[in-house]
Amino acid sequence: MSRMKEIAALSEKGTVSLTELEHALQQLLAEVTETPGFEAGLILETVLGVSRTDILLGKTVCLDDQQREKLGDLLKGRRQRRPLQYLLGSWEFYGRPFIVGEGVLIPRPDTEILAEQVLDGVRDVPNPRILELCGGSGCLAVTIALERPDAEVWCVEKSPEAFSYLTKNNQELGAGVHALLGDALDTGCVEGTFDCILSNPPYLSDADMKELEPELSYEPAMALYGESDGLYFYRELTARWAERIRPGGLLAYEIGMGQHPQVAAMMRAAGLDAICQTRDYGGIIRVLTARTR
Ligand SMILES: C[S@@+](CC[C@H](N)C(=O)[O-])C[C@H]1O[C@@H](n2cnc3c(N)ncnc32)[C@H](O)[C@@H]1O
């Protein structure tokens, strides 16, 4: 019997132990992911509404038709290498759930480092005015607004699909971000100066785009591609927006692996200094910050 049929049979036989179900799911998912245990657990928690403890204790459950269908759809989707995050429809960032789906970049754990650096960088500024360029799901702008309720946070996103997720997340989480559908290269899209401008722009190069994992091909190219050398947005955003940062204010970027020397040079050329780099959980320099004089 194929593994898929095995799972169908298991889920149809009345009550089934979560341990048995998790084991069968793990075996199937091992064909498409390096973290089958993590994914199997998340799928069971989401579809059946059980807890990690229920699974560990091997509690028994009785699946209804809707749950069986949802489980089947999720497994089918994963076997097509659709990202788990899109299939679940929600993904956690900085401890909060963000609605995601095809058309918007999935929030990454490494991006939390950018949120932390921004929060740290404006810690002593009362009522900071903050602008995020290239906002995607809104994970950064929404997080920053919720962590700093006294801040005025603006966020610009060009893709209408991504913008719809940004506005949904902003509303659902009650963040009060001023969300703008517009081009981050157009400095006329928002007025005034800021205590911090941040961005996690598209930063993959031609070479990177050729080596995408199958799951990444489901994410919007517009969220990934930073032109041939991957540095297009850093070049343009730094040159255009540096003058809109208040004296002593912060420019903060998430960057791709190995991009720090070039991006730091762009920051210096725009008159910023106090350049600071922060590594991600894999030891790669992931965030660059700099201050205006
Ligand atoms: C790497 S994603 C980052 C999304 C989100 N900030 C995050 O960290 O998950 C880059 C985002 O920039 C958007 N984008 C691309 N070009 C843009 C432009 N010219 N102006 C504004 N947004 C743009 C993409 O649609 C995408 O949502």
The ligand as an ORCA input file, in Angstrom:
! r2SCAN-3c Opt
* xyz 0 1
  C      12.114     40.293      0.317
  S      10.436     40.786      0.310
  C      10.296     41.354      1.990
  C       8.915     41.359      2.524
  C       8.806     41.635      4.024
  N       9.322     42.945      4.363
  C       9.529     40.574      4.808
  O      10.587     40.873      5.395
  O       9.054     39.434      4.852
  C      10.497     42.239     -0.655
  C       9.173     42.935     -0.928
  O       9.437     44.082     -1.746
  C       8.351     44.260     -2.644
  N       8.835     45.131     -3.721
  C       9.564     44.811     -4.817
  N       9.833     45.913     -5.529
  C       9.274     46.958     -4.881
  C       9.223     48.363     -5.107
  N       9.812     48.932     -6.172
  N       8.571     49.129     -4.221
  C       7.961     48.581     -3.124
  N       7.969     47.268     -2.861
  C       8.636     46.459     -3.719
  C       7.980     42.847     -3.035
  O       6.696     42.789     -3.587
  C       8.132     42.130     -1.691
  O       6.918     42.139     -0.990
*
